[in-house]
Amino acid sequence: MDFEPYRRELLAHCYRMLGTPDEAEDVVQETYLRAIRGYENFEGRASVRTWLYRIATNACLTALEQRSRRPLPSGLGAPSADPDAPPTPAEPGDAWPRPIPDALITAEDPAEIAVARESVRLALIAGLQLLPPRQRAVLILREVLAFPAPEVAELLGTTVAAVKSTLQRARVTLRAAPDVEEPTEPEQRELLERYMSAFMNSDLAALEQLLRDDAVIEPVPSRTWFAGKRTCVAFLRHVMGEPGEWHMTPTRANGQPAAAAWYRGEPFGVAVLTVGRGGIARITVFGFPDLVERFAGS
């Protein structure tokens, strides 16, 4: 049996559950190994796709038993009102979500691309990490993947009533992220180019023009984050440096425009932009140098 046609969607599913591409890829591999070993016992009462999702979801739930949640800084407390203060460092045991390259989870079909991108937005991934694992699984299976309640119940070994009540609790906990009306893709690319140019030229005024009044900056792995254009600009003044110190290349992460960044010739990380009408609504900076190689060529 060839399971490869399901790899991209299974990877996206495991990423929503776990919050990091590396762990998601490990679970997909484990899913395939379990499927190969157990295929002779597959009775065909459900589709192969549903059977694979059963294996993957339960493998994710097992993995989640052994680690804590993965919120972004905005899931840990209020924004900082002092952009001049040193950022609050990560605490021992902090586990952060990481972005995923679009190339890993999107197919060639434009309709499938749109669905895949929408279902891995950073706002959704960050929100999902705040849910208990089984609530997370039910919400993803029901509302992202549109599995019927009886199928979810069978997949998770529970009842339809339990699925419905679990979904209701998940909806209460996961408050919907505000809708951001996105510009067209060419407009997004232009905003990204202007963002990178402003950083590489150390042009704070140009960067300020790109930010919406309600802009947010989350610099992971710090616990500090900032809200409002004025505060964000004051923070950016500390990090822009001199012209030529930053180098960036365009990429895409989580269905959003992004930039792989080097500082003074050394890999720095990836900045993911949430863009809306009126400019950049959120900049999530993942300051992990190992991400640069993964994203620079994607």
C-alpha positions in Angstrom: 0.0 0.0 0.0 1.4 3.4 -0.9 0.8 5.9 1.9 2.9 8.7 0.3 -0.1 10.7 -1.1 -1.2 11.4 2.5 2.2 12.6 3.7 1.6 16.4 3.4 -1.9 16.4 5.0 -0.7 14.1 7.8 2.3 16.4 8.4 0.0 19.4 8.6 -2.3 17.5 11.0 0.6 16.5 13.3 2.0 20.0 13.2 -1.3 21.5 14.4 -1.3 19.0 17.2 2.4 19.4 18.3 3.4 22.9 17.2 6.8 22.0 15.7 7.7 20.6 12.3 10.4 18.3 13.6 8.2 16.6 16.1 5.4 16.4 13.4 7.8 14.7 10.9 8.8 12.2 13.6 5.2 11.3 14.3 4.4 11.0 10.6 7.3 8.5 10.3 6.0 6.6 13.3 2.5 6.6 11.7 3.9 5.1 8.5 5.8 2.4 10.4 2.7 1.5 12.5 0.6 1.4 9.3 3.0 -0.8 7.4 3.2 -3.3 10.4 -0.5 -3.3 10.9 -1.8 -3.2 7.3 -2.5 -6.9 7.1 -4.9 -6.5 10.0 -6.6 -3.4 8.5 -10.2 -4.5 8.0 -11.4 -1.7 5.7 -14.3 -0.6 7.9 -13.0 3.0 7.4 -11.0 4.5 4.6 -7.2 4.2 4.5 -7.1 8.0 5.1 -9.3 7.8 8.3 -7.2 4.8 9.5 -4.0 6.8 9.0 -5.5 9.8 10.9 -6.4 7.5 13.7 -2.8 6.2 14.0 -1.3 9.7 13.7 -3.7 11.4 16.2 -3.1 8.8 18.8 0.6 9.0 18.3 0.4 12.7 18.8 -1.6 12.3 22.0 1.0 9.9 23.3 3.8 12.4 22.5 1.8 15.2 24.2 1.7 13.2 27.4 5.4 13.8 27.8 5.7 17.5 27.4 4.1 20.8 28.3 2.1 23.1 26.0 3.8 25.5 23.5 2.3 29.0 23.7 3.7 32.1 22.1 4.7 35.0 24.4 1.2 36.5 24.0 -0.2 33.3 25.5 1.8 33.8 28.7 0.8 37.3 29.9 0.1 40.9 29.0 2.3 42.9 26.6 5.2 44.9 27.9 4.7 48.6 28.3 8.4 49.4 28.4 10.2 48.8 25.1 13.5 50.0 26.6 13.6 47.4 29.4 15.6 44.2 28.8 13.3 41.4 27.5 12.2 38.7 30.0 14.3 35.6 29.2 12.8 32.2 28.6 12.4 30.1 31.7 13.8 26.5 32.0 11.3 24.2 30.4 9.8 26.8 28.1 8.8 25.0 24.9 8.1 27.3 21.9 6.1 26.6 18.8 8.1 26.8 15.6 7.1 27.9 12.1 6.6 25.4 9.2 7.6 26.1 5.6 4.7 26.2 3.2 6.6 23.9 0.8 6.2 21.0 3.3 2.5 21.1 3.5 1.1 22.6 0.3 0.3 20.7 -2.9 0.0 22.0 -6.5 -3.8 22.3 -6.5 -4.6 26.1 -5.8 -7.7 25.1 -3.8 -5.7 22.7 -1.6 -3.0 25.4 -1.2 -5.5 27.9 0.1 -7.0 25.4 2.6 -3.6 24.2 3.8 -2.4 27.7 4.4 -5.5 28.8 6.2 -5.4 25.8 8.6 -1.8 26.4 9.8 -1.9 30.2 10.5 0.3 31.1 13.5 -2.7 32.5 15.3 -4.5 29.1 15.0 -1.4 27.1 15.9 -0.7 29.3 19.0 -4.3 29.0 20.1 -4.4 25.2 19.7 -1.4 24.8 22.0 -3.4 26.3 24.9 -6.0 23.4 24.7 -5.6 20.1 26.5 -4.5 17.4 24.0 -7.8 15.6 23.5 -9.7 18.9 23.1 -7.1 19.9 20.6 -7.5 16.7 18.7 -11.3 16.9 18.6 -11.4 20.5 17.5 -8.9 19.8 14.7 -10.6 16.7 13.5 -14.1 18.3 13.6 -13.6 21.9 12.6 -10.3 21.9 10.6 -10.6 18.5 8.8 -14.5 18.3 9.0 -14.6 14.7 10.1 -18.2 13.7 11.2 -18.7 13.4 14.9 -19.3 9.6 14.8 -16.0 9.1 12.8 -14.1 11.2 15.4 -15.7 9.2 18.2 -14.5 5.9 16.6 -11.1 7.4 15.8 -10.5 8.4 19.4 -12.3 5.5 21.0 -15.0 7.5 22.7 -18.7 8.4 22.2 -20.4 10.9 20.0 -21.7 12.7 23.1 -18.2 13.0 24.5 -16.9 14.4 21.2 -19.7 17.0 21.2 -19.1 18.1 24.8 -15.3 18.1 24.3 -15.7 20.3 21.1 -17.9 22.7 23.1 -15.2 23.1 25.8 -12.5 23.6 23.2 -14.5 26.3 21.5 -15.0 28.2 24.8 -11.2 28.0 25.6 -10.1 28.8 22.0 -11.4 32.3 21.5 -11.4 33.1 17.8 -8.5 35.2 16.6 -9.6 38.5 15.1 -10.2 38.4 11.4 -7.4 40.0 9.4 -8.5 40.8 5.8 -5.5 39.9 3.8 -4.2 41.8 0.8 -3.6 39.9 -2.5 -0.5 37.8 -2.8 1.3 40.3 -4.9 0.5 43.0 -2.3 1.8 40.6 0.4 5.1 40.2 -1.5 5.5 43.9 -1.9 4.9 44.4 1.9 7.5 41.7 2.6 10.0 43.3 0.2 9.5 46.7 1.9 9.9 45.1 5.3 13.2 43.5 4.4 14.5 46.6 2.7 13.7 48.7 5.8 15.6 46.4 8.0 18.6 45.9 5.7 18.8 49.7 5.3 18.2 50.4 9.0 15.3 52.7 7.9 13.0 52.9 11.0 10.8 55.5 9.4 10.1 53.2 6.4 9.3 50.3 8.8 7.0 52.5 10.9 5.0 53.3 7.7 4.4 49.5 7.2 2.9 48.9 10.7 -0.7 49.1 11.5 -1.8 51.1 14.6 -2.7 47.8 16.3 0.6 46.1 15.4 2.1 43.4 17.6 5.7 42.1 17.9 6.5 38.8 19.5 10.3 38.0 19.7 10.6 34.3 20.6 12.4 32.9 22.6 11.8 35.9 24.9 8.7 36.0 27.1 8.3 39.7 26.3 6.0 41.0 23.6 4.8 44.4 22.5 1.4 45.8 21.3 0.6 49.1 19.5 2.6 50.8 16.8 4.3 53.4 19.1 5.6 50.7 21.5 6.7 48.4 18.6 8.6 51.2 16.9 10.4 52.1 20.1 11.4 48.4 20.5 12.5 48.1 16.9 14.8 51.1 17.4 16.9 48.9 19.7 17.3 46.0 17.2 17.6 47.5 13.8 21.4 48.2 14.0 23.4 49.9 11.3 22.7 49.6 7.5 24.0 46.4 6.2 24.1 44.5 9.5 20.9 42.6 8.6 20.5 40.5 5.5 17.1 38.9 4.6 15.6 36.6 2.0 11.9 36.1 1.3 10.1 32.8 2.1 6.7 31.6 3.3 5.8 30.1 6.7 2.4 28.9 8.0 0.7 30.3 4.9 2.1 33.8 5.6 4.9 35.9 4.1 8.2 35.5 6.0 11.8 36.4 5.9 14.9 34.3 6.8 17.4 36.6 8.5 21.1 36.9 9.1 22.7 39.4 11.5 26.3 40.4 10.8 26.7 37.4 8.6 25.4 34.9 11.1 22.1 33.0 10.9 19.6 34.6 13.2 16.1 33.2 12.6 12.8 33.7 10.7 10.3 36.5 11.0 6.7 35.6 10.1 4.4 38.5 9.1 0.7 38.7 9.6 -0.5 41.2 7.0 -3.8 42.9 6.6 -5.4 45.8 5.0 -3.4 48.8 6.2 -0.1 47.0 6.6 1.6 44.6 9.0 -0.5 43.5 11.9 1.9 41.2 13.6 5.6 40.3 13.4 6.5 37.0 15.1 10.2 36.6 15.2 11.6 33.1 15.8 15.2 33.8 16.9 16.5 30.2 16.3 19.5 30.2 13.9 18.8 26.6 12.9 15.6 27.7 11.1 17.5 29.8 8.6 18.8 26.8 6.6 15.4 25.2 6.6 13.6 28.3 5.3 16.3 30.0 3.1 15.8 27.6 0.2 12.0 27.2 0.5 
